[in-house]
């Protein structure tokens, strides 16, 4: 019994360490993308690309190295604030997604359109791929609480824009 408990604790420690190393490696890679001045940035009207309509406007930004997309950012303006979704790719596969919901502040009982407060942030790390069910596996870190957006029923939906941007 004592040895079984020891084996379980050691296994859990190794799994935890390898998961932390993976997320740290992903963060290091995304930082290298963010600090790379050689990337080509293209900007598009999100409404035109998706053939939908966002009342207060939406922008799609794509960062590329040669012909490979390494970062995609969708930013939606709203009357309450701004919603941003960022996807990082490695070898044309998503490795991390970030969702940020920001709301305008209040000043003198009026909406202060000059100041945004981050209400919610989710970092979604792609930790693997399950071939059996054809879906990514994730580790998610959430900060704050959603005020205006809804959680995904399926985190794979976070990456749905990638189907529309591969040819841009």
N, C-alpha and C positions, 0 to 999 in steps of 0.2 A: 504494500500500500504506500509506504513511504517513497519507494522508488518510482511508482506510478505518478505520484504528485510531483516529484522532482522532474521527471520526463515531460510532464505537461507544462510545468513552469519554464523549462528550458526551451521547449518548442514554441511557446507563446512569446518568449523573449526574442527568439530568432525571427519569428514572423513579424513582430512589431518593429524590430530593427530594419528588416528588409523593406517593409512598407515605408518607414520614415526615410530610408535612403532613396527609394524610388521617388517619393514626392519632393525631396530635396534636389535630386537630379533634374526633375522636371522644372522646378523653380529656377535652377541655375540656367537651364536651357532657355526658358522664357525670358530671363533677364538678358541673356546674350542677344536675343531677338530684339528686345526693347532698346538695347544700347548700340545696335548695329546701324551706322549711318549709311551703309551701302545698299540697304534695302530700297526697292522701288515701291513707292506708295501710290495707289490709284484710289480715286474717290468716285462713288456712284450715288445716284438717287435711288434709295432703297425701294421706293414706290414703283419705279420703272423696272427694276430688276425682278421684283417679286410679283408685279402686276396686281398690287393691292394698294390701298390708300391709308396713310396715316395722316390725320388732320393737321398736326403741328409739325410735320416733316420728319424724315428719317434719312440717315446717311449710312452708306456701306463703305468701309475702307478695307483695302486689301494690301498687304505687304508681301512682296515677292523677292526671292533671290533667283535671278535668271528667269526660269519658267515655273519655279516651284513656289506655291503659296505657303507662307510660314505663319501668317497671322491674319485674322479676319475680325473686324469690329463692326457691329451693328449698333447704331445709336438712334434712339427714338425720343423726340421731344413730345412733351405732354403739358397740359395745362397745370398739372400738379408738380412737374419737375422733369426728370430725364431718366431713361432706362437704357443701360448699356450692356451689351453681350459681347465678350471677347473670346475668340477661339484661337489656340495655338496649335500648329501642326508640325509634325516631324515626319519626313518621308511620305507626305501627302495623307497622313493619318492624324486625327485629332489626339492631342496628349493632355490638353487642359482647356477647360472652359471657365469663364468668370462671368457672373451676372452681378450687376450693380444697379440698385434702385436708389435714386436720389430725389429728394423732395425739396421744394422751395421752403425757406424759413418764413417765420412770421415776425413782423415788426409793427408795433402800434396797432395790433389787431388787423393788420392787412398782410397780404402775401408779399414777401420780399423777393422779387424776381432777380435780385442781384446776388443772392446767396443760396447755394445748394447744400443740403445736409445728406450724407449717406445714411439711409435707413436700413438697407439690407445689402449684404454681399455674400455671394456663394462662390466658392472655388471648387471646381469639379475636376479631379485628377482621373485620367484614364489609366487604370492599373492593369488592365488586361483585356482580352477579347475571348468571348465564349463562342467557339465555332458551332457548338451544338444548337444554340438558339440564335446565333448570328447577331449578337449584341455585345457592346462594350461593357466592361466591369469598371466600377467607379469607387473612389473615396471622396466624400464631400465634406467640406468645412464651411459652416454657415455662421455669419455674424449678423446680429440685429434681427429685425422682424419685417416681413413683407407688409407693405401698406396698400399698394395698388396692383402689384403683379400677382400672378397665380403660380404655384409650383407646378413643375412638369409632372405629368402622370408617369412619364418614362424619360429618364435623363438622356436617352439617345436623341430625343427631340431637340435638345439644346444644340445639337450639331446639324440640324436639318438644313440650314442655309447653305451648307457646303455642297449640296447637290446642285444649287443654282449658280455657284460662283466658280466652279472648276474651269469653265470656258472663258472667263473674263481675263 
